[in-house]
Amino acid sequence: MRIAQVSPLAEAVPPRFYGGTERVVATLCDSMVDLGHDVTLFASAESSTKATLIPMRDQALRLDTALWSDVAAHLNMLDEVRARAAQFDIIHFHLDCLQMPMFADIAHKTLTTLHGRLDIKDLDALLMRWRQFPLASISDDQRRPVPAANFVGTVYHGFPKSQFQFNGDPTGYLAFLGRISPEKRPDRAIEIAKRTGIPLRIAAKVDRVDMPYFKDVIEPLLNDPLIEFIGEVDDSQKSEFLGNARALLFPIDWPEPFGLVMIEAMACGTPVIAWPCGAVPEVIDDGVTGLLVRDMDMAVRAALHITALDRRRVRQVFEQRFSAEVMAQGYIDIYRRLIAAPHVAKPARRPANAMTAVWVAPPAAAAIDPYPILPTSSPGA
């Protein structure tokens, strides 16, 4: 199969540091090549891949110190993809919806994975306007704000089994990995550490937009010998950082569409303590690969008793559900269904009230319960 993967240009593929989408694209490309497919990657020039790389920019945007335009960079790339479209059986976009006006007449030979939250103003109307585009979700929960969108499948993220090393004898600290922001709730992680007396190591980036939150809320909490802020870590450091942890803390307060860091921890055998927001209950098998908690008291108890979970079983579940091979095959199955389906040209559906509509949050998004009642038994691995 001839496959094009079109990545965002914010980071290289794979990214040097933080960058979930680009990391997923990197894994997909290499895994699909390993499965015998002809894969072409459109990305920044410093990307590293087993696929054929079509460099669309000399440098990833986030690390470029020159003045640059995000829109111009991506439109240049999309025009190049469009010019080469006949070379591919399927074009897989990871750019949200930016490509839709340019590829409307060949939407049937595309797949768009939506990597972010979908309870966003204007997005529901856009997905209805361009409803001929097949969409993939990264969790079933991610779909809830836009139930009428044209989803053709859910594929969970995955990583190569060799990328993270299993550690059955961790040092014993709690870990927080990702991004410092209000919805990620690093303040909860710090409180858990202080209440349990267990050291916490925080490996996280701070975006410019979140710097006031970091300075005003988080930085004052770091003045404690239990808390160590080590900043952003790269892929080569993650295995040791996560593998040596007693548990990963994932104390989020938003409708998480997936949560890559959870399966990174699971790949090391490290269980996860998480609030059951968004897709978390789909990723974590409660009582097997982690513990789901609804409040701070539950989280403290979980941190004290998490060592009762079998770290080898945690790693086993990762291999069964979240390996690179499982993810790649999930997308290959979708590609084959799309290619085999009869194609009837469908114009974009213009919402009847497109010119006068005032956006209102979809009822499903407003109704999301961030702390649902947990099942009495864990879902099957």
TIVO-530479 format. One record per residue (C-alpha): residue number from 1; x, y, z. Coordinates in Angstrom, 1 decimal. Layout:
REM residues N
<kepa n="NUM" X="X" Y="Y" Z="Z"/>
...
***
This chain:
REM residues 381
<kepa n="1" X="0.0" Y="0.0" Z="0.0"/>
<kepa n="2" X="1.3" Y="3.5" Z="-0.9"/>
<kepa n="3" X="0.7" Y="5.7" Z="2.2"/>
<kepa n="4" X="1.4" Y="9.4" Z="2.8"/>
<kepa n="5" X="1.7" Y="10.6" Z="6.4"/>
<kepa n="6" X="1.3" Y="14.3" Z="6.8"/>
<kepa n="7" X="2.7" Y="15.6" Z="10.1"/>
<kepa n="8" X="2.5" Y="19.0" Z="11.9"/>
<kepa n="9" X="5.6" Y="21.1" Z="11.5"/>
<kepa n="10" X="5.7" Y="22.3" Z="15.1"/>
<kepa n="11" X="8.2" Y="19.5" Z="16.0"/>
<kepa n="12" X="10.5" Y="17.2" Z="14.1"/>
<kepa n="13" X="9.4" Y="13.6" Z="13.6"/>
<kepa n="14" X="10.1" Y="12.3" Z="16.2"/>
<kepa n="15" X="10.4" Y="15.4" Z="18.4"/>
<kepa n="16" X="13.5" Y="16.1" Z="20.4"/>
<kepa n="17" X="11.4" Y="16.9" Z="23.5"/>
<kepa n="18" X="7.7" Y="17.4" Z="24.1"/>
<kepa n="19" X="5.4" Y="16.6" Z="21.1"/>
<kepa n="20" X="2.8" Y="13.8" Z="21.2"/>
<kepa n="21" X="1.4" Y="14.0" Z="17.7"/>
<kepa n="22" X="4.8" Y="14.0" Z="16.0"/>
<kepa n="23" X="5.9" Y="11.1" Z="18.2"/>
<kepa n="24" X="2.9" Y="9.1" Z="17.1"/>
<kepa n="25" X="3.5" Y="9.9" Z="13.5"/>
<kepa n="26" X="7.1" Y="8.7" Z="13.8"/>
<kepa n="27" X="6.0" Y="5.4" Z="15.3"/>
<kepa n="28" X="3.4" Y="4.9" Z="12.6"/>
<kepa n="29" X="5.8" Y="5.5" Z="9.8"/>
<kepa n="30" X="8.4" Y="3.1" Z="11.0"/>
<kepa n="31" X="5.9" Y="0.4" Z="11.9"/>
<kepa n="32" X="4.1" Y="0.6" Z="8.6"/>
<kepa n="33" X="7.4" Y="0.3" Z="6.7"/>
<kepa n="34" X="8.2" Y="-2.7" Z="8.9"/>
<kepa n="35" X="4.9" Y="-4.2" Z="7.8"/>
<kepa n="36" X="6.0" Y="-3.9" Z="4.2"/>
<kepa n="37" X="4.2" Y="-0.7" Z="3.1"/>
<kepa n="38" X="5.5" Y="2.1" Z="0.9"/>
<kepa n="39" X="5.3" Y="5.1" Z="3.3"/>
<kepa n="40" X="6.1" Y="8.8" Z="2.5"/>
<kepa n="41" X="6.4" Y="11.3" Z="5.3"/>
<kepa n="42" X="5.8" Y="15.0" Z="4.9"/>
<kepa n="43" X="7.6" Y="16.8" Z="7.8"/>
<kepa n="44" X="10.4" Y="19.1" Z="8.7"/>
<kepa n="45" X="13.9" Y="18.3" Z="7.3"/>
<kepa n="46" X="15.6" Y="17.2" Z="10.5"/>
<kepa n="47" X="13.1" Y="14.3" Z="11.0"/>
<kepa n="48" X="14.4" Y="10.8" Z="11.2"/>
<kepa n="49" X="12.3" Y="8.0" Z="9.7"/>
<kepa n="50" X="12.3" Y="4.7" Z="7.9"/>
<kepa n="51" X="9.8" Y="6.2" Z="5.4"/>
<kepa n="52" X="10.7" Y="8.3" Z="2.4"/>
<kepa n="53" X="11.0" Y="11.8" Z="3.8"/>
<kepa n="54" X="9.8" Y="14.8" Z="1.8"/>
<kepa n="55" X="11.2" Y="17.8" Z="3.8"/>
<kepa n="56" X="8.8" Y="20.6" Z="4.0"/>
<kepa n="57" X="10.8" Y="23.0" Z="6.1"/>
<kepa n="58" X="14.4" Y="23.3" Z="7.0"/>
<kepa n="59" X="13.6" Y="23.2" Z="10.7"/>
<kepa n="60" X="10.7" Y="22.4" Z="13.1"/>
<kepa n="61" X="8.8" Y="25.6" Z="14.0"/>
<kepa n="62" X="9.2" Y="25.4" Z="17.8"/>
<kepa n="63" X="13.0" Y="25.4" Z="17.7"/>
<kepa n="64" X="13.3" Y="28.0" Z="15.0"/>
<kepa n="65" X="14.5" Y="31.3" Z="16.3"/>
<kepa n="66" X="13.6" Y="33.2" Z="13.1"/>
<kepa n="67" X="10.3" Y="34.9" Z="12.4"/>
<kepa n="68" X="7.9" Y="32.3" Z="10.9"/>
<kepa n="69" X="4.3" Y="31.8" Z="9.9"/>
<kepa n="70" X="2.6" Y="28.6" Z="11.1"/>
<kepa n="71" X="-0.2" Y="29.1" Z="8.5"/>
<kepa n="72" X="2.3" Y="29.7" Z="5.6"/>
<kepa n="73" X="4.4" Y="26.7" Z="6.5"/>
<kepa n="74" X="1.5" Y="24.3" Z="6.6"/>
<kepa n="75" X="-0.2" Y="25.7" Z="3.4"/>
<kepa n="76" X="3.1" Y="25.3" Z="1.6"/>
<kepa n="77" X="3.2" Y="21.7" Z="2.7"/>
<kepa n="78" X="-0.4" Y="21.0" Z="1.8"/>
<kepa n="79" X="0.1" Y="22.3" Z="-1.7"/>
<kepa n="80" X="3.0" Y="19.9" Z="-2.1"/>
<kepa n="81" X="0.9" Y="17.0" Z="-0.8"/>
<kepa n="82" X="-1.9" Y="17.9" Z="-3.2"/>
<kepa n="83" X="0.5" Y="18.0" Z="-6.1"/>
<kepa n="84" X="1.6" Y="14.4" Z="-5.3"/>
<kepa n="85" X="-1.8" Y="13.0" Z="-4.3"/>
<kepa n="86" X="-2.0" Y="10.7" Z="-7.3"/>
<kepa n="87" X="1.1" Y="8.8" Z="-6.0"/>
<kepa n="88" X="-0.7" Y="7.5" Z="-2.9"/>
<kepa n="89" X="-3.5" Y="5.0" Z="-2.1"/>
<kepa n="90" X="-4.3" Y="6.9" Z="1.1"/>
<kepa n="91" X="-3.2" Y="10.2" Z="2.6"/>
<kepa n="92" X="-3.2" Y="10.3" Z="6.4"/>
<kepa n="93" X="-3.4" Y="13.8" Z="7.9"/>
<kepa n="94" X="-2.5" Y="14.7" Z="11.4"/>
<kepa n="95" X="-3.2" Y="18.4" Z="11.1"/>
<kepa n="96" X="-6.6" Y="18.7" Z="12.6"/>
<kepa n="97" X="-8.8" Y="20.1" Z="9.8"/>
<kepa n="98" X="-6.5" Y="22.5" Z="8.0"/>
<kepa n="99" X="-6.4" Y="20.4" Z="4.8"/>
<kepa n="100" X="-10.1" Y="20.0" Z="4.3"/>
<kepa n="101" X="-10.8" Y="22.9" Z="1.8"/>
<kepa n="102" X="-7.9" Y="21.8" Z="-0.3"/>
<kepa n="103" X="-8.7" Y="18.1" Z="-0.5"/>
<kepa n="104" X="-12.5" Y="18.2" Z="-0.5"/>
<kepa n="105" X="-12.8" Y="16.5" Z="-3.9"/>
<kepa n="106" X="-10.6" Y="13.6" Z="-2.9"/>
<kepa n="107" X="-11.7" Y="13.3" Z="0.7"/>
<kepa n="108" X="-12.4" Y="9.6" Z="0.1"/>
<kepa n="109" X="-8.7" Y="8.8" Z="-0.2"/>
<kepa n="110" X="-7.8" Y="10.5" Z="3.0"/>
<kepa n="111" X="-8.0" Y="9.8" Z="6.7"/>
<kepa n="112" X="-7.7" Y="12.5" Z="9.4"/>
<kepa n="113" X="-6.7" Y="11.6" Z="12.9"/>
<kepa n="114" X="-7.9" Y="14.2" Z="15.4"/>
<kepa n="115" X="-5.3" Y="14.3" Z="18.1"/>
<kepa n="116" X="-6.8" Y="16.9" Z="20.5"/>
<kepa n="117" X="-9.9" Y="17.7" Z="22.5"/>
<kepa n="118" X="-13.0" Y="18.3" Z="20.4"/>
<kepa n="119" X="-15.2" Y="20.4" Z="22.7"/>
<kepa n="120" X="-14.0" Y="23.5" Z="20.9"/>
<kepa n="121" X="-16.0" Y="26.4" Z="19.5"/>
<kepa n="122" X="-16.6" Y="26.2" Z="15.7"/>
<kepa n="123" X="-15.3" Y="22.7" Z="15.4"/>
<kepa n="124" X="-18.6" Y="20.9" Z="15.4"/>
<kepa n="125" X="-19.9" Y="23.1" Z="12.5"/>
<kepa n="126" X="-16.6" Y="22.6" Z="10.6"/>
<kepa n="127" X="-16.9" Y="18.8" Z="10.8"/>
<kepa n="128" X="-20.4" Y="19.0" Z="9.6"/>
<kepa n="129" X="-19.4" Y="21.3" Z="6.7"/>
<kepa n="130" X="-16.7" Y="18.9" Z="5.6"/>
<kepa n="131" X="-18.5" Y="15.7" Z="6.6"/>
<kepa n="132" X="-17.2" Y="13.7" Z="3.6"/>
<kepa n="133" X="-13.8" Y="13.4" Z="5.3"/>
<kepa n="134" X="-13.3" Y="10.1" Z="7.2"/>
<kepa n="135" X="-12.1" Y="10.7" Z="10.7"/>
<kepa n="136" X="-10.2" Y="8.5" Z="13.2"/>
<kepa n="137" X="-10.5" Y="9.1" Z="17.0"/>
<kepa n="138" X="-7.8" Y="8.3" Z="19.5"/>
<kepa n="139" X="-10.3" Y="7.2" Z="22.1"/>
<kepa n="140" X="-14.0" Y="6.6" Z="22.1"/>
<kepa n="141" X="-14.5" Y="9.3" Z="24.8"/>
<kepa n="142" X="-12.8" Y="11.9" Z="22.5"/>
<kepa n="143" X="-15.9" Y="11.7" Z="20.2"/>
<kepa n="144" X="-18.5" Y="12.7" Z="22.8"/>
<kepa n="145" X="-18.7" Y="16.4" Z="21.9"/>
<kepa n="146" X="-19.2" Y="15.7" Z="18.2"/>
<kepa n="147" X="-21.2" Y="12.5" Z="18.0"/>
<kepa n="148" X="-22.5" Y="13.2" Z="14.4"/>
<kepa n="149" X="-19.0" Y="13.5" Z="12.9"/>
<kepa n="150" X="-17.8" Y="11.0" Z="10.3"/>
<kepa n="151" X="-15.7" Y="8.7" Z="12.5"/>
<kepa n="152" X="-14.7" Y="5.5" Z="10.8"/>
<kepa n="153" X="-12.7" Y="4.0" Z="13.7"/>
<kepa n="154" X="-10.8" Y="4.5" Z="17.0"/>
<kepa n="155" X="-7.1" Y="3.6" Z="17.1"/>
<kepa n="156" X="-5.3" Y="3.9" Z="20.4"/>
<kepa n="157" X="-1.7" Y="5.2" Z="20.3"/>
<kepa n="158" X="1.2" Y="2.8" Z="20.6"/>
<kepa n="159" X="5.0" Y="2.7" Z="20.9"/>
<kepa n="160" X="7.6" Y="0.1" Z="19.9"/>
<kepa n="161" X="8.1" Y="-2.5" Z="22.5"/>
<kepa n="162" X="11.9" Y="-1.9" Z="22.5"/>
<kepa n="163" X="11.6" Y="1.9" Z="23.1"/>
<kepa n="164" X="11.0" Y="1.6" Z="26.8"/>
<kepa n="165" X="12.8" Y="-0.8" Z="29.1"/>
<kepa n="166" X="10.9" Y="-2.8" Z="31.8"/>
<kepa n="167" X="12.1" Y="-2.1" Z="35.4"/>
<kepa n="168" X="10.8" Y="-4.5" Z="38.0"/>
<kepa n="169" X="12.9" Y="-2.9" Z="40.8"/>
<kepa n="170" X="12.2" Y="0.9" Z="40.9"/>
<kepa n="171" X="13.9" Y="3.4" Z="43.1"/>
<kepa n="172" X="10.6" Y="4.4" Z="44.5"/>
<kepa n="173" X="9.7" Y="8.1" Z="43.9"/>
<kepa n="174" X="6.5" Y="9.4" Z="42.3"/>
<kepa n="175" X="6.8" Y="10.8" Z="38.8"/>
<kepa n="176" X="5.0" Y="13.6" Z="37.0"/>
<kepa n="177" X="5.8" Y="13.9" Z="33.3"/>
<kepa n="178" X="4.4" Y="16.2" Z="30.6"/>
<kepa n="179" X="3.5" Y="19.9" Z="30.7"/>
<kepa n="180" X="2.9" Y="22.4" Z="33.4"/>
<kepa n="181" X="-0.6" Y="23.8" Z="32.9"/>
<kepa n="182" X="-3.7" Y="24.2" Z="35.0"/>
<kepa n="183" X="-5.5" Y="21.3" Z="33.4"/>
<kepa n="184" X="-2.6" Y="18.9" Z="34.1"/>
<kepa n="185" X="-2.8" Y="19.7" Z="37.8"/>
<kepa n="186" X="0.8" Y="19.4" Z="38.9"/>
<kepa n="187" X="-0.4" Y="21.0" Z="42.2"/>
<kepa n="188" X="-2.3" Y="17.8" Z="42.9"/>
<kepa n="189" X="0.8" Y="15.8" Z="42.3"/>
<kepa n="190" X="2.8" Y="18.0" Z="44.7"/>
<kepa n="191" X="0.1" Y="17.7" Z="47.4"/>
<kepa n="192" X="0.1" Y="13.9" Z="47.1"/>
<kepa n="193" X="3.8" Y="13.8" Z="47.6"/>
<kepa n="194" X="3.7" Y="16.0" Z="50.6"/>
<kepa n="195" X="0.8" Y="14.1" Z="52.2"/>
<kepa n="196" X="2.5" Y="10.7" Z="51.7"/>
<kepa n="197" X="6.1" Y="11.7" Z="52.4"/>
<kepa n="198" X="7.1" Y="10.1" Z="49.1"/>
<kepa n="199" X="9.5" Y="12.1" Z="46.9"/>
<kepa n="200" X="8.2" Y="13.5" Z="43.7"/>
<kepa n="201" X="10.2" Y="14.2" Z="40.5"/>
<kepa n="202" X="8.6" Y="16.6" Z="38.0"/>
<kepa n="203" X="9.9" Y="16.3" Z="34.4"/>
<kepa n="204" X="7.9" Y="18.9" Z="32.5"/>
<kepa n="205" X="8.0" Y="21.7" Z="30.0"/>
<kepa n="206" X="6.5" Y="25.1" Z="30.6"/>
<kepa n="207" X="4.9" Y="26.8" Z="27.6"/>
<kepa n="208" X="5.0" Y="30.5" Z="27.3"/>
<kepa n="209" X="1.3" Y="30.7" Z="27.8"/>
<kepa n="210" X="1.5" Y="28.8" Z="31.0"/>
<kepa n="211" X="4.5" Y="30.7" Z="32.5"/>
<kepa n="212" X="2.2" Y="32.9" Z="34.7"/>
<kepa n="213" X="0.6" Y="29.8" Z="36.2"/>
<kepa n="214" X="4.0" Y="28.2" Z="36.8"/>
<kepa n="215" X="5.4" Y="31.4" Z="38.5"/>
<kepa n="216" X="2.3" Y="32.2" Z="40.6"/>
<kepa n="217" X="1.0" Y="28.7" Z="41.5"/>
<kepa n="218" X="3.6" Y="26.0" Z="41.0"/>
<kepa n="219" X="7.0" Y="27.6" Z="41.7"/>
<kepa n="220" X="6.1" Y="28.5" Z="45.3"/>
<kepa n="221" X="5.2" Y="24.8" Z="45.9"/>
<kepa n="222" X="8.6" Y="23.6" Z="44.8"/>
<kepa n="223" X="10.4" Y="24.8" Z="47.9"/>
<kepa n="224" X="10.3" Y="21.4" Z="49.7"/>
<kepa n="225" X="13.0" Y="18.8" Z="49.9"/>
<kepa n="226" X="10.5" Y="16.1" Z="48.7"/>
<kepa n="227" X="9.9" Y="17.9" Z="45.4"/>
<kepa n="228" X="12.4" Y="18.0" Z="42.5"/>
<kepa n="229" X="11.7" Y="19.9" Z="39.3"/>
<kepa n="230" X="14.1" Y="18.7" Z="36.6"/>
<kepa n="231" X="12.5" Y="20.3" Z="33.5"/>
<kepa n="232" X="11.9" Y="18.8" Z="30.1"/>
<kepa n="233" X="13.4" Y="15.4" Z="29.3"/>
<kepa n="234" X="14.0" Y="13.8" Z="25.9"/>
<kepa n="235" X="13.1" Y="10.3" Z="24.7"/>
<kepa n="236" X="16.5" Y="8.8" Z="25.8"/>
<kepa n="237" X="15.9" Y="9.9" Z="29.4"/>
<kepa n="238" X="12.2" Y="8.8" Z="29.7"/>
<kepa n="239" X="12.8" Y="5.1" Z="30.2"/>
<kepa n="240" X="15.0" Y="5.6" Z="33.2"/>
<kepa n="241" X="12.9" Y="8.4" Z="34.6"/>
<kepa n="242" X="9.6" Y="6.4" Z="34.4"/>
<kepa n="243" X="11.1" Y="3.0" Z="35.0"/>
<kepa n="244" X="12.5" Y="4.0" Z="38.4"/>
<kepa n="245" X="9.3" Y="5.5" Z="39.5"/>
<kepa n="246" X="7.0" Y="3.9" Z="42.1"/>
<kepa n="247" X="4.1" Y="5.3" Z="40.1"/>
<kepa n="248" X="3.2" Y="7.9" Z="37.5"/>
<kepa n="249" X="0.9" Y="10.6" Z="38.7"/>
<kepa n="250" X="-1.7" Y="11.7" Z="36.1"/>
<kepa n="251" X="-3.9" Y="14.0" Z="38.2"/>
<kepa n="252" X="-5.6" Y="15.8" Z="35.3"/>
<kepa n="253" X="-8.7" Y="18.0" Z="35.4"/>
<kepa n="254" X="-9.8" Y="18.1" Z="31.7"/>
<kepa n="255" X="-11.3" Y="15.7" Z="29.1"/>
<kepa n="256" X="-8.0" Y="14.1" Z="28.1"/>
<kepa n="257" X="-8.4" Y="12.6" Z="24.6"/>
<kepa n="258" X="-5.8" Y="9.9" Z="25.2"/>
<kepa n="259" X="-2.7" Y="10.6" Z="27.4"/>
<kepa n="260" X="0.5" Y="9.2" Z="25.9"/>
<kepa n="261" X="2.5" Y="9.5" Z="29.1"/>
<kepa n="262" X="0.3" Y="6.8" Z="30.6"/>
<kepa n="263" X="1.3" Y="4.2" Z="28.1"/>
<kepa n="264" X="5.0" Y="5.3" Z="28.3"/>
<kepa n="265" X="4.9" Y="4.5" Z="32.0"/>
<kepa n="266" X="3.1" Y="1.2" Z="31.4"/>
<kepa n="267" X="5.8" Y="0.2" Z="28.9"/>
<kepa n="268" X="8.3" Y="0.5" Z="31.8"/>
<kepa n="269" X="6.1" Y="-1.5" Z="34.1"/>
<kepa n="270" X="5.2" Y="1.6" Z="36.1"/>
<kepa n="271" X="1.6" Y="1.8" Z="37.2"/>
<kepa n="272" X="-0.5" Y="5.0" Z="36.9"/>
<kepa n="273" X="-2.5" Y="6.9" Z="39.5"/>
<kepa n="274" X="-5.0" Y="9.0" Z="37.6"/>
<kepa n="275" X="-8.3" Y="10.9" Z="37.9"/>
<kepa n="276" X="-10.8" Y="9.2" Z="35.5"/>
<kepa n="277" X="-11.3" Y="12.2" Z="33.1"/>
<kepa n="278" X="-11.8" Y="11.8" Z="29.4"/>
<kepa n="279" X="-10.2" Y="8.7" Z="28.0"/>
<kepa n="280" X="-8.3" Y="7.7" Z="31.1"/>
<kepa n="281" X="-10.6" Y="4.8" Z="32.0"/>
<kepa n="282" X="-10.1" Y="3.4" Z="28.4"/>
<kepa n="283" X="-6.4" Y="3.4" Z="28.9"/>
<kepa n="284" X="-5.9" Y="2.4" Z="32.5"/>
<kepa n="285" X="-7.3" Y="-1.0" Z="33.6"/>
<kepa n="286" X="-8.2" Y="-0.1" Z="37.2"/>
<kepa n="287" X="-6.5" Y="-2.4" Z="39.6"/>
<kepa n="288" X="-4.3" Y="-3.9" Z="36.9"/>
<kepa n="289" X="-2.2" Y="-1.1" Z="35.2"/>
<kepa n="290" X="-3.0" Y="1.6" Z="37.7"/>
<kepa n="291" X="-5.5" Y="3.0" Z="40.2"/>
<kepa n="292" X="-8.3" Y="5.4" Z="39.3"/>
<kepa n="293" X="-9.1" Y="8.0" Z="42.0"/>
<kepa n="294" X="-11.8" Y="10.5" Z="42.5"/>
<kepa n="295" X="-10.4" Y="12.8" Z="45.2"/>
<kepa n="296" X="-7.2" Y="13.6" Z="47.0"/>
<kepa n="297" X="-7.8" Y="11.2" Z="49.9"/>
<kepa n="298" X="-8.1" Y="8.3" Z="47.4"/>
<kepa n="299" X="-5.0" Y="9.5" Z="45.6"/>
<kepa n="300" X="-3.0" Y="9.5" Z="48.8"/>
<kepa n="301" X="-4.1" Y="5.9" Z="49.6"/>
<kepa n="302" X="-3.3" Y="4.8" Z="46.1"/>
<kepa n="303" X="0.2" Y="6.2" Z="46.3"/>
<kepa n="304" X="0.8" Y="4.3" Z="49.5"/>
<kepa n="305" X="-0.5" Y="1.0" Z="48.2"/>
<kepa n="306" X="0.3" Y="1.1" Z="44.4"/>
<kepa n="307" X="3.3" Y="-1.3" Z="44.9"/>
<kepa n="308" X="0.8" Y="-4.1" Z="45.3"/>
<kepa n="309" X="0.2" Y="-4.1" Z="41.6"/>
<kepa n="310" X="2.3" Y="-6.5" Z="39.4"/>
<kepa n="311" X="4.7" Y="-4.5" Z="37.3"/>
<kepa n="312" X="5.2" Y="-7.4" Z="34.9"/>
<kepa n="313" X="1.5" Y="-7.5" Z="34.3"/>
<kepa n="314" X="1.5" Y="-3.7" Z="33.6"/>
<kepa n="315" X="4.2" Y="-4.2" Z="30.9"/>
<kepa n="316" X="2.2" Y="-7.2" Z="29.5"/>
<kepa n="317" X="-0.9" Y="-5.1" Z="29.1"/>
<kepa n="318" X="1.1" Y="-2.4" Z="27.3"/>
<kepa n="319" X="2.4" Y="-5.0" Z="24.8"/>
<kepa n="320" X="-1.1" Y="-6.4" Z="24.2"/>
<kepa n="321" X="-3.0" Y="-3.1" Z="23.8"/>
<kepa n="322" X="-0.6" Y="-0.3" Z="23.1"/>
<kepa n="323" X="2.4" Y="-1.6" Z="21.0"/>
<kepa n="324" X="3.4" Y="0.1" Z="17.8"/>
<kepa n="325" X="2.3" Y="-3.0" Z="15.8"/>
<kepa n="326" X="-1.2" Y="-2.9" Z="17.3"/>
<kepa n="327" X="-1.6" Y="0.8" Z="16.4"/>
<kepa n="328" X="-0.2" Y="0.4" Z="12.9"/>
<kepa n="329" X="-2.4" Y="-2.6" Z="12.1"/>
<kepa n="330" X="-5.4" Y="-0.7" Z="13.4"/>
<kepa n="331" X="-4.8" Y="2.1" Z="10.9"/>
<kepa n="332" X="-4.0" Y="-0.4" Z="8.1"/>
<kepa n="333" X="-7.4" Y="-2.0" Z="8.6"/>
<kepa n="334" X="-9.1" Y="1.4" Z="8.3"/>
<kepa n="335" X="-7.1" Y="2.2" Z="5.2"/>
<kepa n="336" X="-8.2" Y="-1.0" Z="3.5"/>
<kepa n="337" X="-11.9" Y="-0.4" Z="4.3"/>
<kepa n="338" X="-11.7" Y="3.1" Z="2.9"/>
<kepa n="339" X="-9.9" Y="2.0" Z="-0.3"/>
<kepa n="340" X="-12.4" Y="-0.8" Z="-0.8"/>
<kepa n="341" X="-15.5" Y="1.3" Z="-0.2"/>
<kepa n="342" X="-17.4" Y="2.5" Z="-3.3"/>
<kepa n="343" X="-16.9" Y="6.2" Z="-3.8"/>
<kepa n="344" X="-19.7" Y="8.6" Z="-4.5"/>
<kepa n="345" X="-18.7" Y="12.3" Z="-4.7"/>
<kepa n="346" X="-20.4" Y="14.2" Z="-1.9"/>
<kepa n="347" X="-20.3" Y="18.0" Z="-1.6"/>
<kepa n="348" X="-19.5" Y="19.5" Z="1.7"/>
<kepa n="349" X="-22.6" Y="19.9" Z="3.8"/>
<kepa n="350" X="-23.1" Y="23.6" Z="4.6"/>
<kepa n="351" X="-24.8" Y="24.0" Z="8.0"/>
<kepa n="352" X="-28.2" Y="25.6" Z="7.5"/>
<kepa n="353" X="-27.5" Y="28.4" Z="10.0"/>
<kepa n="354" X="-23.8" Y="28.8" Z="9.0"/>
<kepa n="355" X="-24.0" Y="32.6" Z="8.5"/>
<kepa n="356" X="-26.0" Y="33.4" Z="11.6"/>
<kepa n="357" X="-25.2" Y="30.7" Z="14.1"/>
<kepa n="358" X="-23.9" Y="31.6" Z="17.6"/>
<kepa n="359" X="-21.8" Y="28.8" Z="18.9"/>
<kepa n="360" X="-23.1" Y="26.9" Z="21.9"/>
<kepa n="361" X="-21.2" Y="24.1" Z="23.6"/>
<kepa n="362" X="-22.5" Y="20.7" Z="22.5"/>
<kepa n="363" X="-24.7" Y="19.1" Z="25.2"/>
<kepa n="364" X="-22.5" Y="16.1" Z="25.3"/>
<kepa n="365" X="-19.4" Y="18.2" Z="26.1"/>
<kepa n="366" X="-21.2" Y="20.0" Z="28.9"/>
<kepa n="367" X="-22.4" Y="16.8" Z="30.4"/>
<kepa n="368" X="-19.1" Y="15.1" Z="30.7"/>
<kepa n="369" X="-18.6" Y="13.9" Z="34.3"/>
<kepa n="370" X="-14.9" Y="14.3" Z="35.2"/>
<kepa n="371" X="-15.4" Y="11.9" Z="38.1"/>
<kepa n="372" X="-17.8" Y="9.1" Z="36.9"/>
<kepa n="373" X="-18.7" Y="6.2" Z="39.1"/>
<kepa n="374" X="-16.0" Y="3.6" Z="38.6"/>
<kepa n="375" X="-16.9" Y="0.0" Z="37.6"/>
<kepa n="376" X="-16.6" Y="-2.7" Z="40.3"/>
<kepa n="377" X="-14.3" Y="-4.8" Z="38.1"/>
<kepa n="378" X="-11.5" Y="-3.9" Z="35.7"/>
<kepa n="379" X="-12.1" Y="-4.1" Z="31.9"/>
<kepa n="380" X="-10.3" Y="-6.9" Z="30.2"/>
<kepa n="381" X="-6.8" Y="-6.3" Z="29.1"/>
***
